[in-house]
Amino acid sequence: MTYNNEDDIYDSDIAVIGMSGRFPGAKDIDEFWQNLCQGVEGITAISEEEIRQHLADSLGYVPEDVLAQWLQDPHYVKAGGGLAGIDLFDAEFFGYTSAEAELIDPQQRLFLECCWQALEDAGYDSETYKGLIGVYAGAETSSYHHNLHACLLPTQRDLLTIFGNESDYLTTRVSYKLNLRGPSCAIQCACSTSLVTVHMACESLKNGECDMALAGGVRVHATQKAGYFYREGGMLASDGHCRPFDAQAQGTVYSDGGVGVVVLKRLSDALVDGDHIYAIVKGSATNNDGALRVGFSAPSIAGQSRVISEALALADVEPATISYVEAYGSCSLLGDSVEIAALSQVFGRKTQKKQYCAIGTVKSNIGHLGAAAGIAGFIKTALALQHKQIPPSLNYKQPNPQIDFEHSPFYVNSACIDWTTTDAPRLASVNSTGIGGTNAHLILQEAPDVATDEQSAADASILVLSARTSSGLEAVRNNLIAHLQRYPELNLADVAYTLQIGRKAFPYRQMVVCQSLQDAVQTLQAQPTTRVLASFQDTTRRSIVFFFPDEAMPYVNMGRDLYATQKTFREQVDHCSELLQPQLGVDLREVLYQQEGKRDRKTFAIPALFVVSYALARLWMSWGVQPTALVDASPGQLLAGCLSNIFSLEDALSLVSSCSRIANARPEMVTKLMHEHTQLVKRVALQPPALPFISSITNNWITHEEATDPLYWTRYLRQRANFADSVGPLLKEADVLLLEVGTGQFLSALVERSGIDNQVMLHSFCPEEQQEELMHVLTTLGRLWLAGVQIDWAAVHKDGSRQRLSLPTYPFERRHYWIYPERHYHTGTQGDNKQGTTRSLRQSSSSLRARPKLTTDYTAPRNEIEEVLATLWQDMAGIDQVGVYDDFFEIGGHSLLATRLATQVGEAFQVEISPAHVIKRHTIADMAELVEMMLIQKVETMPEDEVQRLTNDDMYA
């Protein structure tokens, strides 16, 4: 990839390379952008029936008396914006038990999912990325927390509940689950929170604290779209609409749900790495209004103008070159006028131009998202720069009488327009303020033009797809098909590259080798088909064995496709051919890649097969296919010796030339040439093998003594190899992959004759399909990936200039996880409403999920103690049928759950159980033994009358 304007790159420039979000009326970023362009308002009217449903979803019931009071209040506004399915979460994907998932605030669950999606949108797998990734984010106060702790004393709070709901743990949860090792900082400054997170992330990148950063915010209330109460002179609108900059502006509308995340990276690094860039952050600043304002919640013109000026100065941008401002938009007469006044002070200083800059705010579409408001405006602006369009700011009819737009630099953009400008590149700014006075301002620039390598029509690419489940894999495939159909201009090689390096490889896998985008779509749609290969790959690590075949006749243009397209293969063939030319008297490339009949290929069969197989082996190894062992066969012995560093390539080629002369000699010359070959071997420096291999001469692993014995390297000239005996032991090992590194399918035939069918056997070339040689090699590479081999995909593409693309992200398979708040009601006697008992009813909506596949078979509890423990284990893990020998950690347990479980076991049996007991005795059977022993000891120390009482009461009942 090349950048056409390298002089415009500054060390302080930060690239926006990934995005993810869910906003009112939009399930993802694509739908969000479409809604913005089409002027769709995410704040909608809510019927009484919808309010009842939302209350029931949140509380588990409808408080009829409360709802009746709401409906009778003339100030009750039945309007709002929110998110569907806030109760849904893919707990298993992130390694949470059902019970643990229920304790986590939906804000943190949604934010975690969005962070995963944003990284995938950027084309990165956090597990394989070698740099540091930071997280900067903020959330609203958890309303779900009240569901969990409505009547508990602070000293009784469960740590898991605190960790799952306090905003302090929003970012560290992401760092833990995604294995991110950069800074992880939760930031709270009211409405400007999420724009401040972007600023902080940019500063962290500039300072070298991290190499990539996630930034964003989330606001999700436990009750969605329940409406609100309007009060004259308050912050909230009376009619359920946000009207920024308009004469009818009465206040804002708080949305009940929204989350946004962006991925940031230094621009210089993003260009080198071929990242997809939405926009560039040129500069940013934050400050506070201080005390010089009317009140704590009041805005300040001076403070806002200072932060705008600082951001422009840091970006080295003149305000007159900015053609769009994404405003905070308080949607009040006073707040809007203060913001425009501050902006006008700065934007009007060095120019007399009027109304040259469009202004708008996303609040007109989706309402106020509190801690997530700034990131919503930031994402909107970055998308506008990418699409070169400015969406409309809604509900604007007449200007706020306190704003003189006519004599200001701004005009309210009330229609979707193409973003044309006389200044290049396009520039925009995003403004945000917060109650308490924290201001933030960012300067954005459109992404640079980049040029990528074109893909030849003859080139082929491997598309790799994977998921945690078979149904998830089907969704991955269908989503990719839809995306490729929607964007037929995409470069297939870039699509393949992004899927290969930008996605985590899960157990359920599919792959297809195709030559065009249309071919990819048609093949993926044509299920089932022999071209789309699939597998389920467990965590077993398989070793790879290279098998070098027996003598074969070189065919015309053997390896020509690889020679033309793969630099590593070509370099090895060229190097070997140049070393061999003085000995053979011919350039071996003329033998390999000539027209039929010009050279006698039979004469040069041995060196030709050696060179092609050697180049092929080096190609496989450069792609990350590293053998743990080798199996030789006749001339393959020299290959094995060379690759295991017993002798050098130069010496190996000398021996190959000698073998070729012997093979082509007249019978009366063979003895003399074999003697010369023996003398040649004696002059070769022999070393012990660095890589083990099975000798076809001894049918066993070669020893150090054999490897360094010159006579050993002459035996294969007289002794035919017994391949079946050589490879037989390996065929019985289920975790071994055999890869034939040569020109035929000898290994496949051998294995077929052996009758062993549980072995993966692959070959590199297929002479019968010589017109599709590259396709065949790539298919084999894909088969290796299906079998669990970690491919170095970056090395596969090192000869080209590839770019990451924004492709569909993982289709989470969400389930319902929700705990309803505690309900209190009196059960007093008739005539005494003040007396009575209070019952607390906590309703958990989750049911135990089916027992997963575990390493142990299910064994039911065998006594009453084990039955009680099994119930506790099942509630902890959220799964049915936890057996007495199932491991606590395998079913999702960890140190915090051990603390919780220890308390529950102790309370159930009235004994002292510590977390260390749970960790050490991590099966029900072991814990039951400990509990029984403790109970026996307890009884032995009790008075006789107490023992008698317990016996009568049946302590296990």
N, C-alpha and C positions, 0 to 999 in steps of 0.2 A: 504494500500500500504506500502511496506517495501523497504528500500534501502539497498543494500547488502554491501556497502562500506561506512558506516557512518563515519569512521575515516577520510575520504577524504573531508568532508564538512567543509568549512571555513565560518566564519561570513561575509567575503567580497565577497563570491561567488554570482553571479547574474545569474538567470535562464532566458533563452529566451523561453517564453511559448506561444507566438502567433506571427503570421506574416500575412501581406497582402501586395500586390504590383501589379503594372501594369508596364510592361517594353516593349520596342520596340519588337514587334513580340510575346508578351506574355500577355494574358488578365488576368492571375492570377499567383500565386506562382507555382502551379503544372506545368503549361505550361512553365514557366520560367525555372524550373529545367530540364524539358525534353529537351528544346532547348539547355541548357548548356551542358547536357550530349551528345547530338547528334551533337554538334558543329554547331548549327544553328546561322547564323549571322543576327542580327537584323538591321544592316545598309544595305540598299539595294539601287540599282540604281532606279532612278525615271525618267519616261518618260515625255516628254513635256506635254502630255495630263494629266498625273497625277499632274504635277505642276499646270496646269490651274485649275484643280478641287480643289486642296488644297487652292489655292488663292481665288477661288470663295467661298469655304466654310468659309474662314476666313474673307474676305473683303466684300462679297456679290456681287462681280464683278471681272473681270480679267483686271488689268491695262496693256493693250496690249503694250503701248509704253515702260513701264518699263520692261515687260517680254521680249520684243524684244531686249532691251539693254543687259539683262542678257544672253540671248541665243547667242548673238554675241560676248560676252566676252570670250576669250580663258581660262580665269582663273575660269570660272563658273563651279562648280562641281555638277553634277546632282545626288546626293546621300544623303541619310539621314535616320534617324530612328525616329519614333514617335509613337503616340498612336491613335488608331481609336476611334471616338466618344467622343472627348473632349468637344463637345457641349452638350452632354447628361448628365442629372442629375435627380435624383429622388427628386424633390423639395418637393412634398407633404409628403414624408416619414420624412423629417427633418423639416416640418412645415414652409416652405417658400412659399410665394405667387409667382406666375409666374413672375410678374414684379420684385420682389426682387431677385429672382434666377438669372435673366438675368444680374443683376448688379454685381454678384459675380464672381471673377476670376476663370476660370476652375481649376487652381492650388488648390484653397481652396476648391472647390467643390469635386474634386477627392480625396484630402487628407482627407476630412471629411468622405467620404464613406469608404476609406481604414482604417481609425481609427475604425469605427464601425465593419468592417469585421475582423480586427486584434483582437479586443476584443472577438468577437464571435469565432474566430479560437482558442483563448485561453480558451474558454468555460466560459465566464463571461458576465453577464448582468450588465452594469454600474449602472442601477437603483436599483438593489438589492444588489450589492457588498457593504459591510459595511466599507471597508477601503478607504484610499485616493488614487486617481489615478492622476498622474501627466502627463503633455504633454511637450515634448521637440522636437522642429522641426524647420526647415528652408525652405525657398522657394526662387526661383529666382525672380528678378525684374519682376513685372507684365507687360507683353506686351498687355494683354487684357485691361489694364487701358487706353491705348491710344485710344482704340475703343470708350471709354466712354467720354474721356476728351481731345480730340485732339485740341479743340480751345476754351476751357473755361478758364476764369481767375481763379487763385487759390481761390479767395474770393467767387467764385460762386460754388465751388465744393460741391456736395451733400454728406452729411456724410455717407449715405448708400453706396455710391460708394467707398469712402475712406475705410470704414470698410471692404468692400468686396474685396478690391484689395491690400491694403498695407500689407506687410508681417508681420507687428506687430500683426495683428489680426488672423494670421493663427492658432495658438494654442488656443487662447482664444475662438475662434469660436467653436472649438471642445469641450472645457471644458463646454461651455454654452449649446450646443446642446445635449451633452451626459451626462450632469450633473456630471462633474468631479470636485472634490474639492481639488485636489492636486496642486502643482506648475504648472504654465502654462507659458512657456518661449519660445519665438521666438529667434532663434540663427542664426547669419549670420557670416560666415567666409569663403566665397567663396567655393571652391571645396571640402574642408574638412568639410563643415557644418554638413552634416547628420551623419558622424562618430563622430563628436564632440557631437552631440545631444545624441548619445548612451552613451558616456562617462559621460555627465552631468546627464543623467537619472540614470546611475549606482551610481554616487556619491549621488544623492538625495535619492536613496533607502538605501544606506549604512548609511546615516545620519539620516534616519527615517523621512524625510520630506514627504514621501509618501510610500504606501505599494505596489503599482504597477505603472508602468510608460509606456507611449507610447513614442516612439522615432522614428524619421525618417526625410524624406525630400521629396521635390517635385520640378520638373522642367517641366513646360508645357508652350510652346509658343503658342500664338494665331494662328500662321500659322505653320502647321505641314508639314514636309518633303518638304521644298521649295528649298533645296540645299544651297550652300554657295560659297564664293569666296576664292580661294587659293592665297596666296602671298608667294613668295620665302622668306624663313627664318622666316615665321610666325608660328603660333601655329597649323594651320589646315593642314590636309593631302591633297596631290594633287590628290589622286586616290580614295578617298571615303572609305578608309579602315584604321582601327586602327591596327598597327603592333608593339605591345609592345615587347621590347627586341630584335627586329629583325634588321638586317643590313639595311633593306629598310625603317625603321621607318622615317616618314617625318612629323609627327604631329598627332593630334587627330582629331576626327570627333564628333562634338557636336550633340547629339540627341535632338530632339525637345519635347520629352515627356517621363516621367518616374516618378513613385512615389513608395515609399516603407515605411512601418511602421512595427515596432516590438513591442511586449509587453514584458516587463521585470519585474522580481520579485525576491526578495531575495530567494536564493536556498532553504534555510531551510524552508521557508514558502511554497514554491512550492511543496516540498516533502510532507509536512504535508497535504496540500490541494489536493494532487493527481493530480497535473497539468501535462499536456503533455509538456515535455521539449525537445526542439530542440537541445540546446547546453547551455554551461555555459560560462559566461564571468568571467575569473579568475582575470583579472586586466586590467587597462586602464590608459592612460596618454595623456595629451595634452601640447603643449608649442608653442613658436614662435621662428623663426630663428633670430629675431632681425635685427640689421643693418649690421652684418658682412656677407654680400653677395654682389654679383655684382649689383643687382638692386631689386626694389620692387617685381617684378614677378619672380625673380631667386630663385631656391632652394638652400638649404645649407646642406652639408653633416653633419656638426657638430650638427646643430639643429635637424635633423632627427635622428641621432644616439642617441642623448640624450633622446629623447622621447621614442625610442624603448627600451633603457636600463631601463628607469624608469618604463615602463609598465611591463617588465619582472620581475623587482625587486618587484613591488607591487603584481604581480601574484605569486611570489615565484616559478618561473619556470625557468629552465635552457634552454637556446636557443637550445642546442643540442637535446632536447626532442621534439622540434617542427618539424613536418614533412610536413607542408604546410604553405605558406605565400600568402595571397591575397594582391597583391601589388597595389599601386595607379596607376602605369603605365601611365606616361605622353605620351607615344608613340613617343617620340623624342629621338634622339641619346644622347643629353646632359641630359635631365631629367631622362631617364631610368638609365643612368650610375651613376648619383648622388644617386638615390634611392638604387640601388644595392650596391654601395659603402658604404652607411650608414648602410644598413642591414648587409653587410659582416663584417663591423667593430665590430658589436655586436655579431653576430651569430658565428663568428670565433674565439672569444677570448679564450674560454676554451676547444676547441676541435681541433684536427687535421683532423677531418673527412671532406671530400670534397663531394660536390653534394649529400648530404644526405637529403636535403629539397626541395620539389617541390615548384615552384613559378608560379603564373599566375595572370591574371587580367580580370575582367568582361568587361572592356572596349573593349577588342578584340571582344566581342559578341554584345554589345549594344551601343558602343560608350561612349562618355563622357556626363554624366547627371548633371554636375555642382553640385548644392546643393544636389542632390539626388544620386550622385556618390558613396559616402561612404556607404550609406545604402544598395545599390545594391550589393556591394562587401561583406558587412556583412551578408546579407541574403544568398548569394551564399555560403559563408563559413559555416554558420550554417546548411544549407541543406546538404552540403558535409559531415559534421560530422554526421548528422543524418543518411544519406544513406551509409556512409562509402565508398564513392567514390569521386574521384577528377576529375572534368570536365576538358576538354582541354582548354588551352589558344590558341586562333586561330591566324592564319596568321604568324606563326613563322617558318622560314626556316633556316636562318643562324643567328648566334648571332651578336648582336651589337658589332662592332669592339672595342668599348670603354669599353666593359664588358668582364672580364676574368672569364667566368662561370666555366671553367675547374678547376681553383684553388680556387673557391669560395664554400661556403656551398650550393649553389643553382643550380638547373637545371630547365629549362622551361618545364613544363608539357604540352605536345602537343597532348595528347590522353586521353580519358576517362579511368581511371584505378581504380581498387579496392584499397581502402585505407588500406594497410597493414602496420603494424609497430611493431617493437620489443618492443617499449615503450608503456605502457598502463597507462592511457587512451590516446586516440589520442588528439593531441594538434595542434592548428593552430594560426596564427596571421593575423590581418588585418591592413594595413597601408594606411594612407591618408595624403596628403598635400594640401595646398591651396595657390592660389595667394595671396600674402600678408604675407605668412610665417607661418600660423597656421598649426601645425602638430598634428596628432592623431594616436595612436597605441593601439590596443586591443588584448588581448590574450584570445582565445576561447578553450574550452575543450568539448569533446563529453559528451552527457548526461549520467547520471548514470543508471545502470540497476535497474529496479524496479520490484517488484512482486506484482500482484494483485490477489484478490480472484477469483477463478474459478467459473463460473456459472454452477449450476447443470442443467441437462437437464429438470428437473421437475420445475425449477424456471420460473417465468413469469415476464415480464417487460412491462411497459407502455411507448409507444413512443408517444410524444406529438409534434404536428406541428402547426404552426400558421403563419399568414401573415396579412398585412393590407388590402389586397384585395383577392377576390376569385381566380383571375388569379395568384397572387403571391403565394397563398397557393398551387396551382397546381404545380408551379415551385419548391417550397420547397419540395414537395413530390417526384417529379421526380428526383430532384438532390440527394435526400437521397437514393432513390432506386439505382441510378447509382453508388453512392459511396459504398453502402453495397455490390453491385455486384462486384465492383472493389477490395474491401478489405474484402473477406469472412472470414478472420481470426479474425476480430474484435469481442470483447466481447459485447454481446447484452446488458448486464446490464450497461456497461460503455457508450454505445451509448445512452441508455435511460436516464442515469444520466446526460450526457452532454446536451441533448436536454431539459431536465427538468430544470436544474439550470443555463444553459449557454445561454439561449435564452429568449428574451423578449416575453411575451405572448401578441399577437395581437388579434383583434376581430374575424377574420376568423380562425377557429380552427378545427383540426382533432386529433383523438387519436385512437390507436389500442393497445390491449394487446396481446402479442405474446410470444412464448416460445423458439424461436431460431431465428438466423439471417435469415435462409432460410424461416422460417415461416413469418418473417417480410416482406421480399421482396415479397413473393408470395401473401400475404394478401394486401399489399399496391398496388401491380400491378393489383389485381383483383377488379378494380373499375367498378361498385359499388358493395359493399359487406356489409352485415349486421355487420361485425366485425369492420369495419372502421367507427367510429361515428364522426359526424361533427356538428358544431354549429356556429352561429354568435353571439358573445357576445359583447353587447354594454357596456358602462361604468357604467351601473346600478349595485350597490352593493346589493347582495342578502344576506339576513340573513338565517341562518341554524337552523332548529328545529329538535331535536332528538325526535323520536316517539318510545316509548317502548310498544311492542305489548301485547296482551292478552295471557293467558296461552296456552301453546302448548306442545306437547310431544317431549322430546329430541330424536333426531335420533342418530343412531350409528355414533361415531366419529365426533360429532358436534364440529366444530372448530378445528379439528385435524390438518388441513393444516396450519392454522394460528399458532397453538401451536408449530408446528415443525419449522416454518420459521420466525416468528415474535417475537422478544425478549420481546417487551412490552406486547403483548398479553399473552405470556407464563408466564412472571413474575406475572401478575395480577391473572391468573388462579392458579398458584402455591401458591401465598400468600393467596388468598381466601380459597383454599382447605385446607391449613394448619390451618387457623383460624376456619374452619367449622368442621374439623375432630373430635375434642372432643365432639361437639354437635350432629353430625350426626352418629358418631361411624363408619365412613367409609371415606376413601380417595375419594373425589369426582372425582378425575382424573380416578379412576378405573371405575366409572360409565360412564364417558364421553368417555373414550378411551379404552374400553374393547371389546372383541368379543361379538357378539350377544348372549344373554341368560345368561351370567355370573352374571349380576346384574339386579335387577328390576329397570329399569330407571323410571318407573311411580312413584315409591316411592320417588325418589329424583328429580322429575321433577322441582319443584319450585326452590330449591337451584341451580340446574344445569342451568336452564334458567337465573337465576339472575347472576350467576358467568360468564357465557359466554357473556351475554349482557353487564355486567359491564366491562369485559376485552375488549370487542369490542368497547365500548364507549371510554375507555381510549386509545385504539389504534387509533381510529379516531381523537381524540383530540391531540395525540402526532404527528399526521401527519398535524396538522394545521387546521383540520376541527373542529372549535370551535363553539358550539351551542350558539345562543342568547336566546333560550328558549327550554323548554322540554314539551312533552305531555305524560302523564302516562296512564297506563291501568292496573287495578288490581295489580298483583305483580310488575308491572312497577312503581307503586307509590313509592315503597321502593327504586327503582333505581333512580327515579327523586329526592326523598328526599336526598339520599346519594350524588348524583352528584351536587346538589345545596347546599350542606354543611349544611342541616338542622340537620343531625346527621352523625356520623362518620361511616366509613366502618365497623368497628367492631360491632357497635350497629346495623347497617343495617343487617349484617349477623346473629346476634342473633335473630332479628325479622323474618328474612327469615326462620331460623330453626324452630322457633315457628309456623310460617304459614305452614311449611311442616308437622309438627306434627299434626296440626289441620286438614289439608287436608287428611291425611292418618289415622286419628283416627276413632274408631268405634263411631256410633251415640251417644251412652250413655256417651262418653268421651268428646264430642265437647264442651259442655257448660263449663266444668271445665277447659279445655285447653284455651278457649277463655278468661275466667277470668284471667288465668295466663298470657296470652298475654297482657291483659290490664294492669296488674300490671307491666309487663316488660316494656311496653311503658312508664309508669309513671316514671320509673327509668332512662330513656334515657334523656340525655341533648339535648334539642331542641333549635335550633337557627333560626332566620328569614332566608328565602332563599336568597342565594347569586346569584342564577340564577333563573329567573322567570319560572314557568311552569303552564300549564293548568291542573287542576284536573279533572279527569274523574268522580269524585264523585259530584262535584259542577258544572261541565261544565263551569268553569270560572277560571281566574287566581287565584292561591292560595294566600290568604292574610297572613300577618304576624301572625295574631291571629290564623288562622287555622293551620298554619305550626307549631306553638308552643303549640298547644292544643293536649294533649295525646289522647283524645277521637277521634280526627279526624283520627288518625292512626289505629283505630280499625274498622272504618266504612266500609272500602273496603272489610272486611271479610264477611259482611252481605249484602252489596249492590253491585249489578252488575253495571259495568260501561256502560255508553251510549257513545260509541266512536264517533259515527257520530256527536253528539252534541258537543263533546269536540273538535274535530279537525275541525269541520265545519267552524268556523270563520277564521282559518288560510288558508283554501283552497281558500278563496276569495282574498287573498293578492298575487298579481302577483310577488312580489319580495322575496317570501319566498320559500326556498327549504326544503322539508320534507324528512328526512332520517330515515328509519326504522332501529333501532338498535336492532336486534333480529334475530330470526331464520326463519322467514317466510315472506310472502308477504301480510299480513293482510291489511296494509295501502293501497297498490295498489288496492286491491279489494274494499276497502272502498271508495277510491277516484273515482274508476270506477263507483260505484253505485251512487256517488254524481252528476255525469254528468258534473263535472268541468274539462276542458281539458287544461287549460292554466297554470297548476301547474307542477313543476318538483318534481316527487316523486321517491325516490330511496330506495332500500332495500339492506341490507348487505349480507344476506345469502339466498340461494335458495335450500331447501331440495331436490328438484327434481334433482339438479345438484351437489350433494354432492361430486362427484369425481373431480369437478372443482371449489372447494370452494375458493381457493386463486385467481384463475382467475376471479371469480365473484366479490370478494372484490376489486380487482385491477380495474376491469371494472367500478365499482361504483365510485372508487376514480377518475378515468379518466372522468367519467360523471360529477362529481362535478367540475373538472377543466374546462370542456367544458362549464359549467354553470357560470363560472366566479369566483369560489372559489379559493383563494390563498392557494395553497398547500405548505407545508413545505417539499420540495422534499429532502432536506438534511436529515431530520428526517426519511423519508421513507427508506433511504439507510443507516441509522446509524448502522445497524447490520453487514454491510459488509464493504469492503475496495474498494472503487470505484475510478476510474481515469478518468479525463477529456480527451476527444479525439479531434483531429482536424477533424471537420466535415464540410460539405458545409455550407457556410455563406449565409446571406440573399440575395435573388435575386432581387436586386433593379430594379424597373420598370422605366427606365430612359426616359425622354422626351427632346426634343430639346429646349435649352434656349441659345440665342445668340443675342448680339447687334453688328451690323456691324459698323465699324468706319465711321466718317463723311467724306463725299466727297465734295470737293469744285470745282466749275467750273464757268467760266466767261460767262456772258450774255451781253457783251458789244455790242455797235452798230458797224456796218460795217465800216472799215477803222480806227477804234480806239480801238485796242486790249488792250491798257493800261487802258482805262476807262471802267467802267461797275460795276455791282453789283455782289457780291458773295453770292450764295445761299448755305445753309448748309442743307444737307439731311441726316438724321439719319434713318437707316433702322433697325427696330426691327423685328426679324424673328418669334417671338412667336405670336400665336393667342390666343384669350381668350379661356380658357378651360370651359367646361360645368359647369353650376351652381351645386355646391355640395349639399348634403343633409344638410339643416340648421334647426335650431329650429323654424324658422319663414317661413311661406309660402311667395311666391314671390308676391309683390305688385308693380306694375309698377309706374313710376313717374307720377304725376298728374298735374304738371305745368312746366313751362320752367326752373325755378330755380332747381327743383328736377331733371330735365333731365340733366342739366349741372353737378350737383353734382353726379348723377348716373354714368355719363361718367368718372368722376374723380375717383370715388370709384372703378369702374370696372378696370380702368387702374392700379390703385394702387394694387388691389388684383389679377389681371390677370384672372378674371373670368367673365363670361357673366351673365347678368340678376341679378345685385345686386338690391334688392328691397328696397323700402324706409324705411322699418322697420327692415332690416337686421342689425345685430350688427357689428360695425367696428372691434371689437376684435375677433369675431367668424370667420370672413372671412380672418383673418390673420394679422390684424392690431396690431401695438405696438407703443411705444413712438416715435421711430425714424420715422416711417411712419406717425405718427400724425404730426410731425414737417413738413415733406414734404407735406402732404396733406393740412395743414394749409396755407402754402405758395401758393399752387396751387389754393385753393379756394379764397384766398385773391386777387391773380392776376386775376382770372376769373371775379370777381365782383367788384374789386377795393375797397375792404373794409379791415379792420384790423382784421384778424383772427389769433388767437394764437393756439399752440398745445393743451393748456388747453381746448379751446373751442371744439376741435375735441374729446378729451377724455371725456369731460362731455356730449357733445351732440353727442353721438356715433351712431346715425342713420341718414340717409339722411333726414328723415322727421324733426327731431329736428334741424339739421343744416340748413335746408331750412327756418325754422321759424326764426332762428337767422339772417341769411343773409337778409331775407326780412325786418326784423326789422331794421337792420343796414342801408339798402338802404333807407328805409323811413326816418330814422333820417338824413341820408346824404342829401336827397332831401330837407328836411325841413330847413336845414341850408345853402342851396345854393342860389345864386342870381337868380332872376326870369328869366333873359335872359338865364342863363345856364340851368335852368330847361326846358325852352322852347326848347333849342337846343337838349337836351337829348331826349325829347319827340318826336321831329321830326326825330331824328336818330334811335329811337327805341332801347333803351338801352339793351333790352334782345335779340336783333336780333343776 
